[in-house]
Amino acid sequence: MKISLTVIVIFFSIASSQPKRIVGADSIANEVKKEFLHSWNAYKQYAWGADGVRPLSKKPYTWYDESLLMTPIDAFDTMILMGLTKEADEANLLLLSSLSFDKHLSVKNFEITIRILGGLLSAYQMTNEKKFLSMAEDLGNRLLPVFESKTGLPHVNVNLKTGVVEGDTTNPAETGTLLIEFGTLSKLTGKPIYYEKAKRALVETYKRRSAIGLVGQSIDVNTGKWTATNSHLGGLIDSYYEYLFKCWKLFGDEECKKMWDEGITAINNYLADTVRGELWYGRVDMNTGTKTIRAWGGLESFFPGLLAYSGDIERAKRLQLSSYAMWNKHGIEPESYDYVDQKVRRNGYPLRPEIIESAYYLYVLTGDTTYQQMGVTFFNSLKQYCRTDAGYAELKNVITKEKEDMMESFFFAETLKYLYLLFAPPSTLDLNSVVFNTEAHPIRKTW
């Protein structure tokens, strides 16, 4: 099947406002597209049909015993946005001919949902290819057993063939970052079970918030008891908050909006921290609000974008400046950074997109070209420190710039997509017409 450019134009309505752009924005967007092709061609040459390519050893890798085509799925809607019709046709053919979930694999529900289920739903909306929706429904059905716990909180893993579940200790990110995908599957198929299961998991997480309104970072799915009470905006919690707001935007679910309003109030009351006049968000005990660690990092850097999206532009601007200062400390951001001592705590950089995502939201919502200028810095750093002959490599150490032999599929889905959209013509995508899932797969409200 050839990708229909007519469908693509219909999907992406022209933005109503035309913000200012820096000189050379079109040229930078084209450069980002070239780097996408550089990385995609490495995947084609060295890892076609695998989940991804290792950019240093030039070898394929798979997450499990068999490939689930993570890179082609994650890259597909980025190709369409970039107008890479030839590459999109190649990926389309591979997915339609080779992707199957009838496999004896125990997979992580969270990752498969945001990457593959989200990618298939976006692919269906962007191409009108019904097989993408049927594959999404097949996958959704195979994932449903995770929700059959005593609390409705999902188990961590599920076998795609047998439905056997594993993993009783999970976290708010994994219990609360499912409703965009499962909810969209319900809306597109007319079957409410997917929405109901994912919504219950989100609500059950929220119901277990502390007296001061915070969630912890680890919870038992059978008892509903917290097993770790550290509260923050980083990994294990981050996208739980993201989906509270976005599910209201996408589905008009007022309960999600209420949970967001209460959650953000608690976050601003207890996590917000001012150092040297800069705004940061630290880590606290969920029950007392007592600061435990004053750290920020790559994953947390999504939050300025979410603040801006939710209407809190002033906090978003201040926090993005803090993230940008962290990036510039060593020319690229670390996984974790002590913002008081201004020292790296965890020194890897796995090609994360979040700081670029926030720059994109702030640019679109304010029209301030400062955020495009930040994007130039991010792009130049990536090319200088992470580019290889076969794509882009993670950094093992942001201080020494030692590389790691890995390029995750989210580099195609998120990092390069947000970079491209930051500089592409505004008509490329109207942010008002879509909601991005946490893997940056755009979902359009067609129901």
N, C-alpha and C positions, 0 to 999 in steps of 0.2 A: 504493500500500500504506500502510495506517495502522500506526503504531508500536504494538506490543502492550505495554501496561503490565504484563501478566502476565510477559512475557519479561524486562522490565526488573527486576522484583522478584526473579525467579529468579536473574538474573545477579549482583545485588548482595546477598550474604548479610549479615545483621545482625551488626554488630561484637559480639564477645563481651564487651568491657569498655566502660564508659561513662565517659570521662574528664570531669573538670570542664570547664566552659565559662565564659567571661566573661559578665557580664551584657549582654544585648542581642545575643548571638551570632546568634540567628535573624534579628533585624532586619538585622544586617550582611550575612548570607548573602543575604537578599532584596535588599539594596542592590546587592550584586555582581551578582545576577541581572538587576536593572534596567539596570546598566551593560553587561552582555552584550547585552541586548535593544537598548539604545541603539546599540551598535556593529553588531550584526547588522542592524538596520533600516536603518542607513546603507549597509551592503553591498547590501541588497535594493533600496533606492531608487536608488543611484547606480552599482552595479557588478554587478547580478545576472547570473550566468553567467560572470563574469570570475574571475581568481584572487584579486583583492582590490580594496579601495577605498582611494583616497588621501584622507585625512581633511581636508586643508586645501583642495585644489582640487576635491574631491568628484568625482573622475574614477576610472574603473576602470583596473586595470593587469593585465597578464599577464606571467608569467615568460618565456614563450617566444612564438613566433608565434601559438600557439593556447592557449586556456585549458585547464588541467587541473583546474579547480574546487577549488583548494587551500583556500580559505576554507570552503566548505561541507563538505568532507571533514574538515578539522581541527576544525571547530566541532561536528560532528554528535554525537559521544559526550558532549561537554560539555552540549549541549542535553538529552540523555537524562538525564544525571546531575542536571541542574537541574529536571527535570520539565517542560520546555518542549515539550510534545507537538505543539502546532500548528506551531511552528518546525521541529521535527524531522521532521514529516510533509512540510513544504515542501522541506526539504533532501533528504530521502529521495527524493522524487519527481524532483527535479532530477538527483540523482546517478544514479538508475536509468534515467532517460530520456535523459540527455545525456552521461554520462561515457564516453569512449572513449580507448583508447591506441593505436589504429591511426592514428598520426600521424607525419609525417616531421619529428620533432623530436629533436634531440640534447639529452638531459637529464642533469642531475647525479644519478648513481646514489644517492648518500648522501641528498640532500634528498628525492628521490622515494620512497626506501625508508622513511624515518622518518615523513614526512608522509602520503603517499598509501597505500603498501602497509600501513603500520601502521594508518592510519585505516580502511582497508577491512576489515582483519582484525578490528579492534575492532567495527566496525559489524556485521559478520556475527555475531559472538558475542553482541552485544547485541540483535539483532533476529531472528536465525534466517533472515534473507533470503538464500537460497542464491546469488542473483545477485552479492551482495557478495563471496562466496568465489570465484565464477567469474571476477569481474573481478580479484580479487587474484591468482589463478593466472595469468591472461593477462598481467598486469603483471609478475609474477615471472619468467615465461618470457622476456619482452622485455628484462628486466634481466640475465638470466644471462650474456650475452656478456661483460660486464665482467670476469668471473673468468678469462677465457681468456688470461691472461698467462703468462709463463714461470715465475713464482713462485707463481701463484695469488692474488697480491694484486690487488684489482680496479682496473681503469682508472677514471678519474674520470667520464667521460661515455659515454653510449650512445645511439644513434639508435633510437627505439622501433619504427620500421618496418623498418629495414634491419639493425639489430644492429651497425652499424659503431661501433667504440669510439674514444675520444680521451682524451688526458690520461695521461701516464706518470708524472708527479710528483704524489704524493698524500701522505696523512698518516695517523697511527694512528686518528684519529676516523673517517675515511672508510673505512678498511680493517677496523676493528674494531667498527663500530656497525651491524651488519647481521643478527646471528644471532637476535635476538629476533623480527624480522619474517620472515626467510627460514626460520628454524627453526619458527616457528608455522605458516607455510604448509606445511611438510613434515608437521607433526603433523596438520593439519586435512585435508590431501589424501591422506595416506598415501604421498607421493612423497619419498624421502629426498634427492634431488639438491639441493634448496634448502638444507637443513641442512648437507649435506656441503660445499658450495661456500663458504657463509658461515663455517662453522666452520674450514675450512682457512685462509681469509683471516685470521681472528683468531689462529690458531696461528702462521701464518707471520709475523705482526707480532710476536708474543711471542717467537718464536725469535730475532729479531734485536735483542733487548734487549742492552744493554751488559753488560760484566763485573760492574758494580755493580747491574744489574737495572732500568735505566731505558730508556725509549724516547725517540727524538728526535721532531722535529715535521715532518719531511719525508723521504719515501723514494721511490725509483725502483721502479716495479712490475716492471720487466723485470730489473733487476740485483739488486734487494733491498738496495741500498746506501743508507745514510742520506745525504741531501743537505743536511740541517740538523740539528745535534746539540743544539739547545736543548731542555731537558726541563722540563715544567711541567704544570699542571692546567687550562690555559686552552684556547681554541679551537685546533683541529687535533689535540688529544690528549684532551681532557676525557672524552668519552663512551666512549672505548676502555676506560678503567678502570670506568666505570659498567656496561658490558655484561659485563665479566668476572664481576662479582659477580651481576648480575641474571640472567645466563644459567644460573648455578648455581641460583638461586632458582626460575627458571621451569622449567628442563628437568632439574634434578638432575644436571647435567653436572659430574662431579667434576674433570675436567681444567680447567674454567673456574674452579672454586674454588681449585685449586692455583695457577693463574696469578694469581688475585686475591691470594691470601695472599702470594705472592712479590712481587707488584707493590706492595702496600700497605706491605710492610716496607721496600722501597727508597724509597718516597715519604716515609715517616716518618723514615727515616734521613738523607735528603739534601735534601728540599724543605722540610721543616718548619723554621720560623724563629720565634724569639721576640723581640719588640720591645716595650719598655715593659711586659713581662709578658703581652702579648697573643700569641696563636698565629696565625701566618700561614703560607702556603706560597709560597715564591718560585720563581725560575727558576734552573736550574743547567745545567752542561754534562753531558750524559748519560754521558760516559766517565769524568769525574773527580769529579763531584759539586760542583765549584766554583760558588759563587753567581755568576750573571751579571746578573740584574735582580731587585730586591726589590719585586715588584709583585703585586697582586691585582686582581680586577675582577669585572664582572657575570657572565661565563661561569664563572669559577672558583667562584662562590658556590653552585653545586650541591653542592659537596663536603661541607659539613657534613651535608646530608641523606643522602648516600651513606655517610658515616662512621657516622651513627646507624643507618641501615638494616643495616649490616654488624655492628653491635653495639658500636661504639666511641663510646659516648654521651658520655663526658667530653671527648674531643677535639672531638667534634661541637659540644658546647655552647660551648666556648671559641672555636672557629672561627666559629660563627654570631655570637657577640658582636663579633668583629672585622669581619665583613661588615656588621653592623648599624651599627657605628661609621663605616664607610666610607659607608654610605647617608646617615647623619645629618650628615656633614660639609657637604654642600650641599643636603640635603633630598631627595636622590635619588641613586642610585649612578651612577658613571661606568663606562665600559668598562674602564678601567685606572687604577690608583691606586698611587702610591708610598707604601707603608705605613711607610716610615722617615721620609721628609720630610712625609708626610701631604698630598701634593699630587696633583692630577689629572694623569694622563699622557695618556689619551685621553678626550675629554670628552663623547662621545655616550651616549645611553641609548635603545636600540631596543626599549623595552617588554619587557625581558627578565624571565623568570619565575624564574630559578634561586634567588634569595634567598628568594622566597616558597615555592618547592618545599622548600627546606631547613627553613623554619619549619613547614611542614605535616608533614614527616617527624618532626621533633623533637617537635611537639605530640602527634601520634598515639602516638609511641613512649615519651614520658615523661609525658604527661598534664599538663604544666606550661603553665598559661595565659599564661606570659610570651611564648610564641610566637604566641598569638592577639593579644596586645597589640602585638607587632611587626607582625603583619598589619594591624592598624588603621593603623599608621604608613604602611605600604606603600600601602594602599588610599587613604588621604587624600592622599598625595603624588601618586599617579597621577591622582586627580580634580583636584587643584589645578593640576598642571603639564602634564598630557598630554591632558585631555579637550577635545574640540572639538564643533562642531555635528554632525559626521559621524563619530563614533567617537572613537578615541584616536590621538594622533600621537606618533611618536618624538621625542626631544629631540636636537637637533644639539649642544647645549651645556648640561650640567647646571649650570653656574655662572650663565649668563645666562638659562637656561630657553628659549632659542630653539627653536622646533619644526621638525621635519622632516616633509615631506609623505609619510608612509609608515605603514602599519599592517599588519605581517606576520600571516600566518594563525596563527602560534604564539601570538599574543595571545589568540585564542579557545581554542586547544587546551591551552595551558599556563598562561599568566598568570592568566586569569580562572578556569580550572578549579581551580588550586591555591588561589587566594584563596577561592573558594566552598567547597571542601572543608575549608579551615581553620576555617570558621565554621558549616558545615552540621551538622545532627544526625549523630552518629556512625553511625547506621543507614544513612546515604546510601551509604557505601562502606566495606567491610572491607578494609583494606590487606593483610591476610593472604590474601585471596581473589584478588588480582590482582598482576601486575607491570606497572608503567608502562614503556613504551618511552621513549626520550629526548624524544619529542614529546608525552609524557603521554597516549598512547593506552593505555587499560587492556587488558591481555591476561589471560585467565583460563585456567588449566591444565585444559582439558576432556578431555585425552587420557589 
